[in-house]
Amino acid sequence: MDEATKSRLTKEGIRIYDVADFEGMRVAGQLAARILDEIADMIQPGVTTAAINQVITDKVDEAGAKSATIGYKGYQHASCISVNHVVCHGIPGPKVLKDGDILNVDVTVIVDGWFGDTSRMYVAGKLGRKAERLIQVTHDALMKGIEVVKPGNTFGDIGYAIQKYVEANRMSVVRDFCGHGLGRVFHAPPNVLHYGRPGTGAVLEEGMIFTIEPMVNLGRPETKVLADDWTAVTRDKSLSAQFEHSVGVTSDGVEIFTPSPAGRFHPTYD
């Protein structure tokens, strides 16, 4: 019997995978993370987001994997690249990066039917102080959310940990977008909110697989989607940042499937 057939659904429609399925998620997650490592050095002032996306496309192809985003609801790129006040779903194109730009690059690959989904922040040139603080708070908020992932806690606990930390730093959590179930499908229950109340929402169980991907704004949390039906921006034009990991609930905690092989998940890693 294929191990994936052993999965079941909770009453909330959340799939519980067999522990053996985690190996497929590790392989897919590590490919996505490695690709994000390998593009880091090319992100400099003067580079276009289209050029970054082309390198990502080539690396997915070279690995014998598939891009989950090419063809998804008509999207035609292997990455989303969101610069400065773009919150998420930025479309790669002719935009030239300028000194001090911050950007999130989001990649999802499919390897043997498993989806590896991750994103992280980069800086083109010199990092400004406000942007540096935003990036740090967003990174740390993700990790605080991950820290509470274990059987018996709830999805509300995850959201609360993120929201409490972000708002204590006088920033705001985007509420219009959220994390999601993952595994052999790109998007599935549950919606993983990055705000919430402790003890609310579905209870975490061993075998759940999902993303946590908080978007944090320097200004207000409201967003709007541009006429291309993809690009989401902050309504007040404030800077936005995002980090994303794919995770699985283990018997006593959490496994991150998308750690950076080179230790470059944070842009100021050195």
C-alpha angles and dihedrals in degrees: 000000000000108000092230091063089067091070121110138190129247120223087265090057094253113146118234110207127204114254089245088064090067090078091065090051091050092055095047093042093050092052092053092046093047091052090053089051092051096053095050097093094050094058101100138129110286096034119116123228087234090060091051091050092049091056090049091050091051093049093051089051093046090054091054090241132123131240112241092205102052103096094006105140088335096308111146107195137083093226145026113230115193117189127199108313093014105109099195146325094048110173116231113240145123095321109131117217116239130206109283097019115143120206141181118218115199121193131178121184133183118221118178090337096310122117121225111194126179142140137186143177128263134184127219107214122323117013116227120226097244092047091047091054092046091052093048094049092047092050093047092046090056091051092048089053091050091049092066095051108115137114112289097028120100138234087248088062089058093050093045093052091052097043095046093052096044095047092046085061091051095249130115136242117228110238100185095076132040147174122273147202115279140180121100089001130056098228126016139143133330115060103217105214119202093215132046150107126293115260096019130115130030119336116249115246133187109268099035113133123195146134128258110199116158119194112206128192129203087217133027123338099238119115138185132203117232126231092271087071091232114062113087117195137179111266092222093046091242120150118271133197136188140185125187136193131178110226141181128209111240129194091272107014141328141315120210109216096189109052115149109260089210096042091249101125090115115056094226092051093137 
